[in-house]
Structures are given as structure tokens and as C-alpha cells.
């Protein structure tokens, strides 16, 4: 239904806005933005992004988060 699609779009926008500044155990308690500042952090962040991008593709029917936008914010190719 259109209202569900609108809710998912809004959810993804909010997630895109907040996720780079959330502390994540997978990054040793750093935020993605903090991790992107060091070589080791970028390696861990790339691994995390690679994993969640692939897992997200296995969720049929759900709109994927906007990974290109997240990567751009974090300056990750």
C-alpha cells in the first residue's frame, strides 16, 4: 500500500541521517563517521558495509537503505 511505502521511505531517510553517528559494537564502539577517519577503521567499516549491503539484498519486498548515500557521506567508495 502507498502509506507503507511512504513510511519505509521516511524510515530510510531517517536511518541515513542518523546511522553515521551511531556508536556500533562492530566498529569497536566508534561511529561509522569516526571509523572512516583511520585506515583500520575504514577497513572495519568497509567490511561492515559490505556485509549489510549483501544481507539487505536478501530481504525481498523491503526497500534497501540507500547505501550509495551512506558511502558518500562517509567518503567510502
N, C-alpha and C positions, 0 to 999 in steps of 0.2 A: 504493500500500500504506500501511497505517496508520503503519508505522515511518518512512516517508519524510515523511509529513505531520507527524509529531511532530518530526522533525529540522528541517523547514522552519519550524515554529512556533518552535522554540528558536532557530534561526538569526535569525529576525526579531526576537525578544525581545532577543537579544544585540546585534544591529545597532542596534536602537532605543536601547539603553542606552549604546552607545559612540560612535555616529556624531556626536552633537552636540559631542563633544570631540576629534574628529579634525581635524588641520590639512589643509585642502583647497586645492590649487592654484587651483581655480575661484573661491575666495574670497581670493585673494592670500596664501595661506599661513595664513589665520586659521581658527579652528574655527567651525563654524556658531554655536555659543554666543557667541563673540567678535563675529562679524559681526552678530549680531542686536542688538548694543548701539548701533550707529550707523545713521544714515539711509542712508548709502551702502552700508554692509554689509548692511542689511536689503534694500535693492534688489537687490543681487547674490545674496543668499540666496534671495529670492523667485523670481528668475529661475532659479536652480539647482533649487529645489524644484519649480517649475512644469515644468521640463524633465524631471526624473527621474520625476515623477509620471506624465507622459504616456508616456514611454518604457516605464516599468514596466507600463503597461496594455497594451502591445503584446507582452508576453511571456505567451502563453497557457499555461495549465497551472501557472504558478508563482504561489504566493500573494504578493500585493503587500505590501511593507513597510507598516507602519502609519503612514501619513503624517499622519493626524489626531493621533496621539500625539506624533509628532516636532514638528509645528507647535505643539502645546500646550506641550511642554517649552520650545520656543524663543519662545513667546508671539507666534507668527506666525499671523494669522487665516487 
